[in-house]
Amino acid sequence: MEFYRQQVILPAAVVARRDWLLGVVAVHNTQVLLYQLLTACDESLPQMGVKRWSTRLAAHPRWGQAGNQQHRLARHRLAKHEPSGV
């Protein structure tokens, strides 16, 4: 809350009262707040976090064993231009 109070009274304090120390402290606190915000955003994510969701899966875990066989059969049929028989 101190950050917001300083930001609200900063223009009046610096211009009208010429309280430069309050201005320096307010700017410093703004820098500290931005630093804390940026370091919190840049923290590494847990191992199974969002970064892992976008990694490519191998064919086996993606479709399971039966799905993997169906996928190979479908690719084989496409290569031979055979109808699927469905």
PyMOL Python script that loads the backbone (N, CA, C, O; Angstrom):
from pymol import cmd

cmd.read_pdbstr("""\
ATOM      1  N   MET A   1       0.821  -1.199   0.000  1.00  0.00           N
ATOM      2  CA  MET A   1       0.000   0.000   0.000  1.00  0.00           C
ATOM      3  C   MET A   1       0.864   1.262   0.000  1.00  0.00           C
ATOM      4  O   MET A   1       0.451   2.306  -0.505  1.00  0.00           O
ATOM      5  N   GLU A   2       2.041   1.157   0.560  1.00  0.00           N
ATOM      6  CA  GLU A   2       2.938   2.313   0.590  1.00  0.00           C
ATOM      7  C   GLU A   2       3.307   2.757  -0.829  1.00  0.00           C
ATOM      8  O   GLU A   2       3.452   3.950  -1.097  1.00  0.00           O
ATOM      9  N   PHE A   3       3.455   1.790  -1.724  1.00  0.00           N
ATOM     10  CA  PHE A   3       3.780   2.102  -3.116  1.00  0.00           C
ATOM     11  C   PHE A   3       2.703   2.992  -3.729  1.00  0.00           C
ATOM     12  O   PHE A   3       3.007   4.000  -4.368  1.00  0.00           O
ATOM     13  N   TYR A   4       1.446   2.612  -3.527  1.00  0.00           N
ATOM     14  CA  TYR A   4       0.341   3.392  -4.113  1.00  0.00           C
ATOM     15  C   TYR A   4       0.247   4.777  -3.485  1.00  0.00           C
ATOM     16  O   TYR A   4      -0.024   5.754  -4.184  1.00  0.00           O
ATOM     17  N   ARG A   5       0.465   4.874  -2.183  1.00  0.00           N
ATOM     18  CA  ARG A   5       0.421   6.177  -1.515  1.00  0.00           C
ATOM     19  C   ARG A   5       1.503   7.093  -2.079  1.00  0.00           C
ATOM     20  O   ARG A   5       1.261   8.272  -2.338  1.00  0.00           O
ATOM     21  N   GLN A   6       2.694   6.538  -2.264  1.00  0.00           N
ATOM     22  CA  GLN A   6       3.784   7.347  -2.810  1.00  0.00           C
ATOM     23  C   GLN A   6       3.486   7.794  -4.236  1.00  0.00           C
ATOM     24  O   GLN A   6       3.796   8.926  -4.607  1.00  0.00           O
ATOM     25  N   GLN A   7       2.895   6.926  -5.030  1.00  0.00           N
ATOM     26  CA  GLN A   7       2.600   7.283  -6.416  1.00  0.00           C
ATOM     27  C   GLN A   7       1.529   8.368  -6.502  1.00  0.00           C
ATOM     28  O   GLN A   7       1.563   9.211  -7.398  1.00  0.00           O
ATOM     29  N   VAL A   8       0.586   8.343  -5.572  1.00  0.00           N
ATOM     30  CA  VAL A   8      -0.487   9.342  -5.584  1.00  0.00           C
ATOM     31  C   VAL A   8       0.042  10.714  -5.170  1.00  0.00           C
ATOM     32  O   VAL A   8      -0.290  11.718  -5.800  1.00  0.00           O
ATOM     33  N   ILE A   9       0.853  10.765  -4.127  1.00  0.00           N
ATOM     34  CA  ILE A   9       1.312  12.070  -3.636  1.00  0.00           C
ATOM     35  C   ILE A   9       2.619  12.528  -4.286  1.00  0.00           C
ATOM     36  O   ILE A   9       3.088  13.631  -4.007  1.00  0.00           O
ATOM     37  N   LEU A  10       3.214  11.696  -5.148  1.00  0.00           N
ATOM     38  CA  LEU A  10       4.502  12.045  -5.755  1.00  0.00           C
ATOM     39  C   LEU A  10       4.473  13.371  -6.517  1.00  0.00           C
ATOM     40  O   LEU A  10       5.326  14.219  -6.258  1.00  0.00           O
ATOM     41  N   PRO A  11       3.541  13.590  -7.438  1.00  0.00           N
ATOM     42  CA  PRO A  11       3.579  14.870  -8.180  1.00  0.00           C
ATOM     43  C   PRO A  11       3.424  16.093  -7.274  1.00  0.00           C
ATOM     44  O   PRO A  11       4.154  17.073  -7.419  1.00  0.00           O
ATOM     45  N   ALA A  12       2.488  16.032  -6.353  1.00  0.00           N
ATOM     46  CA  ALA A  12       2.272  17.189  -5.475  1.00  0.00           C
ATOM     47  C   ALA A  12       3.454  17.394  -4.533  1.00  0.00           C
ATOM     48  O   ALA A  12       3.850  18.530  -4.271  1.00  0.00           O
ATOM     49  N   ALA A  13       4.011  16.315  -4.030  1.00  0.00           N
ATOM     50  CA  ALA A  13       5.117  16.441  -3.075  1.00  0.00           C
ATOM     51  C   ALA A  13       6.377  16.970  -3.750  1.00  0.00           C
ATOM     52  O   ALA A  13       7.084  17.801  -3.180  1.00  0.00           O
ATOM     53  N   VAL A  14       6.655  16.504  -4.935  1.00  0.00           N
ATOM     54  CA  VAL A  14       7.889  16.928  -5.606  1.00  0.00           C
ATOM     55  C   VAL A  14       7.745  18.338  -6.175  1.00  0.00           C
ATOM     56  O   VAL A  14       8.651  19.159  -6.030  1.00  0.00           O
ATOM     57  N   VAL A  15       6.614  18.624  -6.819  1.00  0.00           N
ATOM     58  CA  VAL A  15       6.451  19.922  -7.479  1.00  0.00           C
ATOM     59  C   VAL A  15       6.107  21.015  -6.471  1.00  0.00           C
ATOM     60  O   VAL A  15       6.765  22.055  -6.445  1.00  0.00           O
ATOM     61  N   ALA A  16       5.098  20.799  -5.650  1.00  0.00           N
ATOM     62  CA  ALA A  16       4.635  21.860  -4.748  1.00  0.00           C
ATOM     63  C   ALA A  16       5.533  22.002  -3.523  1.00  0.00           C
ATOM     64  O   ALA A  16       5.951  23.109  -3.185  1.00  0.00           O
ATOM     65  N   ARG A  17       5.831  20.886  -2.856  1.00  0.00           N
ATOM     66  CA  ARG A  17       6.613  20.954  -1.617  1.00  0.00           C
ATOM     67  C   ARG A  17       8.112  20.830  -1.854  1.00  0.00           C
ATOM     68  O   ARG A  17       8.904  21.056  -0.939  1.00  0.00           O
ATOM     69  N   ARG A  18       8.504  20.476  -3.064  1.00  0.00           N
ATOM     70  CA  ARG A  18       9.914  20.252  -3.404  1.00  0.00           C
ATOM     71  C   ARG A  18      10.560  19.225  -2.473  1.00  0.00           C
ATOM     72  O   ARG A  18      11.688  19.394  -2.010  1.00  0.00           O
ATOM     73  N   ASP A  19       9.809  18.165  -2.219  1.00  0.00           N
ATOM     74  CA  ASP A  19      10.300  17.078  -1.370  1.00  0.00           C
ATOM     75  C   ASP A  19      10.969  16.038  -2.268  1.00  0.00           C
ATOM     76  O   ASP A  19      10.357  15.040  -2.648  1.00  0.00           O
ATOM     77  N   TRP A  20      12.229  16.289  -2.599  1.00  0.00           N
ATOM     78  CA  TRP A  20      12.938  15.431  -3.541  1.00  0.00           C
ATOM     79  C   TRP A  20      13.237  14.058  -2.956  1.00  0.00           C
ATOM     80  O   TRP A  20      13.325  13.074  -3.691  1.00  0.00           O
ATOM     81  N   LEU A  21      13.393  13.987  -1.649  1.00  0.00           N
ATOM     82  CA  LEU A  21      13.671  12.688  -1.030  1.00  0.00           C
ATOM     83  C   LEU A  21      12.498  11.734  -1.224  1.00  0.00           C
ATOM     84  O   LEU A  21      12.699  10.552  -1.505  1.00  0.00           O
ATOM     85  N   LEU A  22      11.277  12.236  -1.078  1.00  0.00           N
ATOM     86  CA  LEU A  22      10.107  11.393  -1.324  1.00  0.00           C
ATOM     87  C   LEU A  22      10.074  10.941  -2.778  1.00  0.00           C
ATOM     88  O   LEU A  22       9.709   9.801  -3.065  1.00  0.00           O
ATOM     89  N   GLY A  23      10.452  11.820  -3.693  1.00  0.00           N
ATOM     90  CA  GLY A  23      10.497  11.448  -5.106  1.00  0.00           C
ATOM     91  C   GLY A  23      11.517  10.359  -5.378  1.00  0.00           C
ATOM     92  O   GLY A  23      11.249   9.426  -6.135  1.00  0.00           O
ATOM     93  N   VAL A  24      12.688  10.475  -4.762  1.00  0.00           N
ATOM     94  CA  VAL A  24      13.730   9.459  -4.950  1.00  0.00           C
ATOM     95  C   VAL A  24      13.280   8.120  -4.377  1.00  0.00           C
ATOM     96  O   VAL A  24      13.482   7.078  -5.001  1.00  0.00           O
ATOM     97  N   VAL A  25      12.674   8.142  -3.197  1.00  0.00           N
ATOM     98  CA  VAL A  25      12.201   6.902  -2.573  1.00  0.00           C
ATOM     99  C   VAL A  25      11.079   6.284  -3.400  1.00  0.00           C
ATOM    100  O   VAL A  25      11.022   5.063  -3.547  1.00  0.00           O
ATOM    101  N   ALA A  26      10.198   7.100  -3.932  1.00  0.00           N
ATOM    102  CA  ALA A  26       9.097   6.576  -4.751  1.00  0.00           C
ATOM    103  C   ALA A  26       9.626   5.922  -6.023  1.00  0.00           C
ATOM    104  O   ALA A  26       9.147   4.860  -6.420  1.00  0.00           O
ATOM    105  N   VAL A  27      10.604   6.545  -6.658  1.00  0.00           N
ATOM    106  CA  VAL A  27      11.196   5.955  -7.867  1.00  0.00           C
ATOM    107  C   VAL A  27      11.925   4.664  -7.515  1.00  0.00           C
ATOM    108  O   VAL A  27      11.839   3.683  -8.254  1.00  0.00           O
ATOM    109  N   HIS A  28      12.638   4.654  -6.400  1.00  0.00           N
ATOM    110  CA  HIS A  28      13.337   3.437  -5.978  1.00  0.00           C
ATOM    111  C   HIS A  28      12.344   2.306  -5.702  1.00  0.00           C
ATOM    112  O   HIS A  28      12.569   1.169  -6.116  1.00  0.00           O
ATOM    113  N   ASN A  29      11.259   2.611  -5.010  1.00  0.00           N
ATOM    114  CA  ASN A  29      10.257   1.581  -4.720  1.00  0.00           C
ATOM    115  C   ASN A  29       9.601   1.068  -6.000  1.00  0.00           C
ATOM    116  O   ASN A  29       9.260  -0.112  -6.088  1.00  0.00           O
ATOM    117  N   THR A  30       9.421   1.939  -6.989  1.00  0.00           N
ATOM    118  CA  THR A  30       8.885   1.503  -8.282  1.00  0.00           C
ATOM    119  C   THR A  30       9.855   0.542  -8.955  1.00  0.00           C
ATOM    120  O   THR A  30       9.439  -0.472  -9.517  1.00  0.00           O
ATOM    121  N   GLN A  31      11.143   0.855  -8.902  1.00  0.00           N
ATOM    122  CA  GLN A  31      12.149  -0.036  -9.481  1.00  0.00           C
ATOM    123  C   GLN A  31      12.170  -1.386  -8.768  1.00  0.00           C
ATOM    124  O   GLN A  31      12.278  -2.428  -9.414  1.00  0.00           O
ATOM    125  N   VAL A  32      12.069  -1.369  -7.450  1.00  0.00           N
ATOM    126  CA  VAL A  32      12.065  -2.618  -6.680  1.00  0.00           C
ATOM    127  C   VAL A  32      10.835  -3.446  -7.020  1.00  0.00           C
ATOM    128  O   VAL A  32      10.932  -4.662  -7.187  1.00  0.00           O
ATOM    129  N   LEU A  33       9.682  -2.798  -7.124  1.00  0.00           N
ATOM    130  CA  LEU A  33       8.455  -3.518  -7.459  1.00  0.00           C
ATOM    131  C   LEU A  33       8.552  -4.150  -8.847  1.00  0.00           C
ATOM    132  O   LEU A  33       8.165  -5.304  -9.030  1.00  0.00           O
ATOM    133  N   LEU A  34       9.066  -3.402  -9.825  1.00  0.00           N
ATOM    134  CA  LEU A  34       9.237  -3.954 -11.170  1.00  0.00           C
ATOM    135  C   LEU A  34      10.241  -5.101 -11.178  1.00  0.00           C
ATOM    136  O   LEU A  34      10.037  -6.096 -11.873  1.00  0.00           O
ATOM    137  N   TYR A  35      11.319  -4.971 -10.416  1.00  0.00           N
ATOM    138  CA  TYR A  35      12.313  -6.046 -10.333  1.00  0.00           C
ATOM    139  C   TYR A  35      11.691  -7.309  -9.748  1.00  0.00           C
ATOM    140  O   TYR A  35      11.896  -8.404 -10.271  1.00  0.00           O
ATOM    141  N   GLN A  36      10.934  -7.159  -8.666  1.00  0.00           N
ATOM    142  CA  GLN A  36      10.283  -8.320  -8.050  1.00  0.00           C
ATOM    143  C   GLN A  36       9.276  -8.955  -8.999  1.00  0.00           C
ATOM    144  O   GLN A  36       9.169 -10.179  -9.066  1.00  0.00           O
ATOM    145  N   LEU A  37       8.547  -8.135  -9.723  1.00  0.00           N
ATOM    146  CA  LEU A  37       7.571  -8.646 -10.678  1.00  0.00           C
ATOM    147  C   LEU A  37       8.256  -9.426 -11.798  1.00  0.00           C
ATOM    148  O   LEU A  37       7.823 -10.524 -12.146  1.00  0.00           O
ATOM    149  N   LEU A  38       9.313  -8.868 -12.354  1.00  0.00           N
ATOM    150  CA  LEU A  38      10.007  -9.532 -13.456  1.00  0.00           C
ATOM    151  C   LEU A  38      10.726 -10.799 -13.006  1.00  0.00           C
ATOM    152  O   LEU A  38      10.758 -11.780 -13.750  1.00  0.00           O
ATOM    153  N   THR A  39      11.301 -10.801 -11.811  1.00  0.00           N
ATOM    154  CA  THR A  39      11.952 -12.025 -11.338  1.00  0.00           C
ATOM    155  C   THR A  39      10.931 -13.097 -11.006  1.00  0.00           C
ATOM    156  O   THR A  39      11.207 -14.284 -11.184  1.00  0.00           O
ATOM    157  N   ALA A  40       9.759 -12.706 -10.528  1.00  0.00           N
ATOM    158  CA  ALA A  40       8.713 -13.698 -10.257  1.00  0.00           C
ATOM    159  C   ALA A  40       8.194 -14.298 -11.559  1.00  0.00           C
ATOM    160  O   ALA A  40       7.875 -15.486 -11.607  1.00  0.00           O
ATOM    161  N   CYS A  41       8.105 -13.492 -12.614  1.00  0.00           N
ATOM    162  CA  CYS A  41       7.643 -14.004 -13.912  1.00  0.00           C
ATOM    163  C   CYS A  41       8.688 -14.882 -14.581  1.00  0.00           C
ATOM    164  O   CYS A  41       8.342 -15.728 -15.406  1.00  0.00           O
ATOM    165  N   ASP A  42       9.947 -14.700 -14.247  1.00  0.00           N
ATOM    166  CA  ASP A  42      11.028 -15.420 -14.920  1.00  0.00           C
ATOM    167  C   ASP A  42      11.458 -16.682 -14.175  1.00  0.00           C
ATOM    168  O   ASP A  42      12.414 -17.335 -14.591  1.00  0.00           O
ATOM    169  N   GLU A  43      10.781 -17.042 -13.089  1.00  0.00           N
ATOM    170  CA  GLU A  43      11.147 -18.244 -12.353  1.00  0.00           C
ATOM    171  C   GLU A  43      10.913 -19.468 -13.216  1.00  0.00           C
ATOM    172  O   GLU A  43      10.024 -19.486 -14.068  1.00  0.00           O
ATOM    173  N   SER A  44      11.717 -20.483 -12.987  1.00  0.00           N
ATOM    174  CA  SER A  44      11.543 -21.711 -13.756  1.00  0.00           C
ATOM    175  C   SER A  44      10.277 -22.428 -13.298  1.00  0.00           C
ATOM    176  O   SER A  44       9.907 -22.388 -12.124  1.00  0.00           O
ATOM    177  N   LEU A  45       9.633 -23.074 -14.240  1.00  0.00           N
ATOM    178  CA  LEU A  45       8.404 -23.797 -13.941  1.00  0.00           C
ATOM    179  C   LEU A  45       8.739 -25.191 -13.429  1.00  0.00           C
ATOM    180  O   LEU A  45       9.839 -25.683 -13.679  1.00  0.00           O
ATOM    181  N   PRO A  46       7.825 -25.833 -12.725  1.00  0.00           N
ATOM    182  CA  PRO A  46       8.075 -27.200 -12.272  1.00  0.00           C
ATOM    183  C   PRO A  46       8.268 -28.145 -13.460  1.00  0.00           C
ATOM    184  O   PRO A  46       7.880 -27.825 -14.583  1.00  0.00           O
ATOM    185  N   GLN A  47       8.869 -29.309 -13.203  1.00  0.00           N
ATOM    186  CA  GLN A  47       9.189 -30.249 -14.271  1.00  0.00           C
ATOM    187  C   GLN A  47       7.980 -30.606 -15.118  1.00  0.00           C
ATOM    188  O   GLN A  47       8.100 -30.672 -16.341  1.00  0.00           O
ATOM    189  N   MET A  48       6.848 -30.833 -14.531  1.00  0.00           N
ATOM    190  CA  MET A  48       5.659 -31.227 -15.281  1.00  0.00           C
ATOM    191  C   MET A  48       4.745 -30.037 -15.525  1.00  0.00           C
ATOM    192  O   MET A  48       3.528 -30.198 -15.608  1.00  0.00           O
ATOM    193  N   GLY A  49       5.312 -28.856 -15.639  1.00  0.00           N
ATOM    194  CA  GLY A  49       4.523 -27.652 -15.835  1.00  0.00           C
ATOM    195  C   GLY A  49       4.178 -27.400 -17.287  1.00  0.00           C
ATOM    196  O   GLY A  49       4.202 -28.312 -18.112  1.00  0.00           O
ATOM    197  N   VAL A  50       3.860 -26.170 -17.587  1.00  0.00           N
ATOM    198  CA  VAL A  50       3.388 -25.772 -18.906  1.00  0.00           C
ATOM    199  C   VAL A  50       4.438 -26.044 -19.981  1.00  0.00           C
ATOM    200  O   VAL A  50       4.089 -26.410 -21.103  1.00  0.00           O
ATOM    201  N   LYS A  51       5.702 -25.872 -19.657  1.00  0.00           N
ATOM    202  CA  LYS A  51       6.744 -26.095 -20.657  1.00  0.00           C
ATOM    203  C   LYS A  51       6.706 -27.529 -21.180  1.00  0.00           C
ATOM    204  O   LYS A  51       7.019 -27.768 -22.346  1.00  0.00           O
ATOM    205  N   ARG A  52       6.327 -28.483 -20.335  1.00  0.00           N
ATOM    206  CA  ARG A  52       6.303 -29.881 -20.753  1.00  0.00           C
ATOM    207  C   ARG A  52       5.073 -30.201 -21.589  1.00  0.00           C
ATOM    208  O   ARG A  52       5.081 -31.187 -22.326  1.00  0.00           O
ATOM    209  N   TRP A  53       4.027 -29.409 -21.502  1.00  0.00           N
ATOM    210  CA  TRP A  53       2.797 -29.701 -22.241  1.00  0.00           C
ATOM    211  C   TRP A  53       3.009 -29.571 -23.741  1.00  0.00           C
ATOM    212  O   TRP A  53       2.343 -30.249 -24.524  1.00  0.00           O
ATOM    213  N   SER A  54       3.920 -28.717 -24.141  1.00  0.00           N
ATOM    214  CA  SER A  54       4.089 -28.478 -25.566  1.00  0.00           C
ATOM    215  C   SER A  54       5.130 -29.396 -26.204  1.00  0.00           C
ATOM    216  O   SER A  54       5.363 -29.308 -27.410  1.00  0.00           O
ATOM    217  N   THR A  55       5.758 -30.272 -25.429  1.00  0.00           N
ATOM    218  CA  THR A  55       6.736 -31.179 -26.024  1.00  0.00           C
ATOM    219  C   THR A  55       6.017 -32.242 -26.835  1.00  0.00           C
ATOM    220  O   THR A  55       4.901 -32.646 -26.508  1.00  0.00           O
ATOM    221  N   ARG A  56       6.671 -32.684 -27.892  1.00  0.00           N
ATOM    222  CA  ARG A  56       6.065 -33.678 -28.775  1.00  0.00           C
ATOM    223  C   ARG A  56       6.089 -35.042 -28.104  1.00  0.00           C
ATOM    224  O   ARG A  56       7.061 -35.410 -27.445  1.00  0.00           O
ATOM    225  N   LEU A  57       5.013 -35.778 -28.281  1.00  0.00           N
ATOM    226  CA  LEU A  57       4.924 -37.127 -27.752  1.00  0.00           C
ATOM    227  C   LEU A  57       5.305 -38.114 -28.838  1.00  0.00           C
ATOM    228  O   LEU A  57       5.089 -37.866 -30.025  1.00  0.00           O
ATOM    229  N   ALA A  58       5.866 -39.221 -28.427  1.00  0.00           N
ATOM    230  CA  ALA A  58       6.147 -40.291 -29.380  1.00  0.00           C
ATOM    231  C   ALA A  58       4.824 -40.939 -29.772  1.00  0.00           C
ATOM    232  O   ALA A  58       3.805 -40.711 -29.120  1.00  0.00           O
ATOM    233  N   ALA A  59       4.831 -41.737 -30.822  1.00  0.00           N
ATOM    234  CA  ALA A  59       3.591 -42.362 -31.298  1.00  0.00           C
ATOM    235  C   ALA A  59       3.018 -43.307 -30.247  1.00  0.00           C
ATOM    236  O   ALA A  59       1.800 -43.359 -30.077  1.00  0.00           O
ATOM    237  N   HIS A  60       3.848 -44.043 -29.550  1.00  0.00           N
ATOM    238  CA  HIS A  60       3.352 -45.028 -28.581  1.00  0.00           C
ATOM    239  C   HIS A  60       2.552 -44.389 -27.433  1.00  0.00           C
ATOM    240  O   HIS A  60       1.423 -44.819 -27.198  1.00  0.00           O
ATOM    241  N   PRO A  61       3.070 -43.393 -26.709  1.00  0.00           N
ATOM    242  CA  PRO A  61       2.259 -42.815 -25.636  1.00  0.00           C
ATOM    243  C   PRO A  61       1.061 -42.027 -26.149  1.00  0.00           C
ATOM    244  O   PRO A  61       0.063 -41.896 -25.441  1.00  0.00           O
ATOM    245  N   ARG A  62       1.142 -41.508 -27.348  1.00  0.00           N
ATOM    246  CA  ARG A  62       0.067 -40.665 -27.838  1.00  0.00           C
ATOM    247  C   ARG A  62      -1.175 -41.494 -28.145  1.00  0.00           C
ATOM    248  O   ARG A  62      -2.279 -41.081 -27.790  1.00  0.00           O
ATOM    249  N   TRP A  63      -1.035 -42.637 -28.785  1.00  0.00           N
ATOM    250  CA  TRP A  63      -2.198 -43.425 -29.187  1.00  0.00           C
ATOM    251  C   TRP A  63      -2.324 -44.731 -28.428  1.00  0.00           C
ATOM    252  O   TRP A  63      -3.346 -45.405 -28.559  1.00  0.00           O
ATOM    253  N   GLY A  64      -1.356 -45.107 -27.660  1.00  0.00           N
ATOM    254  CA  GLY A  64      -1.378 -46.408 -27.026  1.00  0.00           C
ATOM    255  C   GLY A  64      -0.967 -47.471 -28.035  1.00  0.00           C
ATOM    256  O   GLY A  64      -0.736 -47.159 -29.203  1.00  0.00           O
ATOM    257  N   GLN A  65      -0.875 -48.701 -27.603  1.00  0.00           N
ATOM    258  CA  GLN A  65      -0.390 -49.761 -28.487  1.00  0.00           C
ATOM    259  C   GLN A  65      -1.350 -50.009 -29.649  1.00  0.00           C
ATOM    260  O   GLN A  65      -0.910 -50.103 -30.795  1.00  0.00           O
ATOM    261  N   ALA A  66      -2.651 -50.115 -29.376  1.00  0.00           N
ATOM    262  CA  ALA A  66      -3.620 -50.381 -30.447  1.00  0.00           C
ATOM    263  C   ALA A  66      -3.696 -49.201 -31.408  1.00  0.00           C
ATOM    264  O   ALA A  66      -3.756 -49.392 -32.623  1.00  0.00           O
ATOM    265  N   GLY A  67      -3.695 -48.011 -30.884  1.00  0.00           N
ATOM    266  CA  GLY A  67      -3.748 -46.829 -31.732  1.00  0.00           C
ATOM    267  C   GLY A  67      -2.512 -46.702 -32.598  1.00  0.00           C
ATOM    268  O   GLY A  67      -2.591 -46.248 -33.740  1.00  0.00           O
ATOM    269  N   ASN A  68      -1.374 -47.100 -32.060  1.00  0.00           N
ATOM    270  CA  ASN A  68      -0.133 -47.041 -32.822  1.00  0.00           C
ATOM    271  C   ASN A  68      -0.187 -48.006 -34.001  1.00  0.00           C
ATOM    272  O   ASN A  68       0.265 -47.667 -35.095  1.00  0.00           O
ATOM    273  N   GLN A  69      -0.734 -49.204 -33.794  1.00  0.00           N
ATOM    274  CA  GLN A  69      -0.864 -50.177 -34.883  1.00  0.00           C
ATOM    275  C   GLN A  69      -1.831 -49.661 -35.944  1.00  0.00           C
ATOM    276  O   GLN A  69      -1.572 -49.805 -37.139  1.00  0.00           O
ATOM    277  N   GLN A  70      -2.935 -49.065 -35.521  1.00  0.00           N
ATOM    278  CA  GLN A  70      -3.900 -48.517 -36.477  1.00  0.00           C
ATOM    279  C   GLN A  70      -3.266 -47.376 -37.272  1.00  0.00           C
ATOM    280  O   GLN A  70      -3.507 -47.236 -38.471  1.00  0.00           O
ATOM    281  N   HIS A  71      -2.479 -46.587 -36.614  1.00  0.00           N
ATOM    282  CA  HIS A  71      -1.817 -45.472 -37.292  1.00  0.00           C
ATOM    283  C   HIS A  71      -0.846 -45.998 -38.350  1.00  0.00           C
ATOM    284  O   HIS A  71      -0.817 -45.486 -39.469  1.00  0.00           O
ATOM    285  N   ARG A  72      -0.048 -47.018 -38.007  1.00  0.00           N
ATOM    286  CA  ARG A  72       0.886 -47.590 -38.981  1.00  0.00           C
ATOM    287  C   ARG A  72       0.143 -48.207 -40.157  1.00  0.00           C
ATOM    288  O   ARG A  72       0.569 -48.070 -41.304  1.00  0.00           O
ATOM    289  N   LEU A  73      -0.983 -48.896 -39.875  1.00  0.00           N
ATOM    290  CA  LEU A  73      -1.773 -49.508 -40.937  1.00  0.00           C
ATOM    291  C   LEU A  73      -2.364 -48.433 -41.853  1.00  0.00           C
ATOM    292  O   LEU A  73      -2.374 -48.600 -43.072  1.00  0.00           O
ATOM    293  N   ALA A  74      -2.853 -47.341 -41.279  1.00  0.00           N
ATOM    294  CA  ALA A  74      -3.416 -46.253 -42.084  1.00  0.00           C
ATOM    295  C   ALA A  74      -2.336 -45.617 -42.958  1.00  0.00           C
ATOM    296  O   ALA A  74      -2.591 -45.299 -44.120  1.00  0.00           O
ATOM    297  N   ARG A  75      -1.147 -45.431 -42.417  1.00  0.00           N
ATOM    298  CA  ARG A  75      -0.058 -44.884 -43.233  1.00  0.00           C
ATOM    299  C   ARG A  75       0.310 -45.833 -44.366  1.00  0.00           C
ATOM    300  O   ARG A  75       0.601 -45.397 -45.480  1.00  0.00           O
ATOM    301  N   HIS A  76       0.295 -47.133 -44.079  1.00  0.00           N
ATOM    302  CA  HIS A  76       0.621 -48.126 -45.102  1.00  0.00           C
ATOM    303  C   HIS A  76      -0.423 -48.098 -46.221  1.00  0.00           C
ATOM    304  O   HIS A  76      -0.073 -48.161 -47.400  1.00  0.00           O
ATOM    305  N   ARG A  77      -1.712 -48.002 -45.848  1.00  0.00           N
ATOM    306  CA  ARG A  77      -2.780 -47.947 -46.851  1.00  0.00           C
ATOM    307  C   ARG A  77      -2.678 -46.684 -47.695  1.00  0.00           C
ATOM    308  O   ARG A  77      -2.888 -46.723 -48.908  1.00  0.00           O
ATOM    309  N   LEU A  78      -2.359 -45.572 -47.059  1.00  0.00           N
ATOM    310  CA  LEU A  78      -2.210 -44.326 -47.812  1.00  0.00           C
ATOM    311  C   LEU A  78      -1.048 -44.424 -48.794  1.00  0.00           C
ATOM    312  O   LEU A  78      -1.114 -43.898 -49.905  1.00  0.00           O
ATOM    313  N   ALA A  79      -0.005 -45.090 -48.378  1.00  0.00           N
ATOM    314  CA  ALA A  79       1.147 -45.229 -49.270  1.00  0.00           C
ATOM    315  C   ALA A  79       0.795 -46.076 -50.491  1.00  0.00           C
ATOM    316  O   ALA A  79       1.306 -45.837 -51.585  1.00  0.00           O
ATOM    317  N   LYS A  80      -0.088 -47.077 -50.298  1.00  0.00           N
ATOM    318  CA  LYS A  80      -0.479 -47.957 -51.406  1.00  0.00           C
ATOM    319  C   LYS A  80      -1.727 -47.450 -52.117  1.00  0.00           C
ATOM    320  O   LYS A  80      -2.119 -48.006 -53.143  1.00  0.00           O
ATOM    321  N   HIS A  81      -2.357 -46.402 -51.589  1.00  0.00           N
ATOM    322  CA  HIS A  81      -3.606 -45.840 -52.122  1.00  0.00           C
ATOM    323  C   HIS A  81      -4.731 -46.869 -52.098  1.00  0.00           C
ATOM    324  O   HIS A  81      -5.522 -46.954 -53.037  1.00  0.00           O
ATOM    325  N   GLU A  82      -4.796 -47.638 -51.036  1.00  0.00           N
ATOM    326  CA  GLU A  82      -5.867 -48.621 -50.882  1.00  0.00           C
ATOM    327  C   GLU A  82      -7.028 -47.973 -50.142  1.00  0.00           C
ATOM    328  O   GLU A  82      -6.814 -47.056 -49.350  1.00  0.00           O
ATOM    329  N   PRO A  83      -8.248 -48.430 -50.382  1.00  0.00           N
ATOM    330  CA  PRO A  83      -9.382 -47.947 -49.585  1.00  0.00           C
ATOM    331  C   PRO A  83      -9.252 -48.471 -48.161  1.00  0.00           C
ATOM    332  O   PRO A  83      -8.660 -49.523 -47.921  1.00  0.00           O
ATOM    333  N   SER A  84      -9.807 -47.731 -47.237  1.00  0.00           N
ATOM    334  CA  SER A  84      -9.649 -48.101 -45.830  1.00  0.00           C
ATOM    335  C   SER A  84     -10.526 -49.266 -45.426  1.00  0.00           C
ATOM    336  O   SER A  84     -10.225 -49.928 -44.432  1.00  0.00           O
ATOM    337  N   GLY A  85     -11.598 -49.550 -46.149  1.00  0.00           N
ATOM    338  CA  GLY A  85     -12.465 -50.674 -45.814  1.00  0.00           C
ATOM    339  C   GLY A  85     -13.401 -50.381 -44.662  1.00  0.00           C
ATOM    340  O   GLY A  85     -13.935 -51.307 -44.053  1.00  0.00           O
ATOM    341  N   VAL A  86     -13.607 -49.130 -44.355  1.00  0.00           N
ATOM    342  CA  VAL A  86     -14.480 -48.776 -43.235  1.00  0.00           C
ATOM    343  C   VAL A  86     -15.900 -48.712 -43.672  1.00  0.00           C
ATOM    344  O   VAL A  86     -16.783 -48.427 -42.863  1.00  0.00           O
TER     345      VAL A  86
END
""", "prot")
cmd.dss("prot")
cmd.show_as("cartoon", "prot")
cmd.util.cbc("prot")
cmd.orient("prot")
